[in-house]
Amino acid sequence: LIHFYQRAMDLILKPIFNILTVPDLKIKKPSWITTPSPWTIFTFVLLSYFLVTGGIIYDVIVEPPSVGSTTDEHGHQRPVAFMPYRVNGQYIMEGLASSFM
């Protein structure tokens, strides 16, 4: 079955690629571009992991407040770390705190 699809794709694409040709470009890598060090790669991976697990993409799209607040029985405002009654919702500080775990 796979062989059949491969032959069909060859029949479809071969005329297209006989017409199109790859340009002969002589591009050189600039001398100032070097291979990054292992610590640079490690730092980039660790930082991107922290941002993704912290929900930065979610925070940019949904724009939740950084922390919540609730009123206690005396009428005082108290900060709330976790968003109540929303399973898929989170405050910004909640996401950043969970990414440290």
PyMOL commands that set and color helices and strands:
alter all, ss='L'
color gray80, all
select helices_A, chain A and resi 2-19+38-53+56-62+92-100
alter helices_A, ss='H'
color red, helices_A
select strands_A, chain A and resi 68-71+77-80
alter strands_A, ss='S'
color yellow, strands_A
deselect
rebuild
show_as cartoon
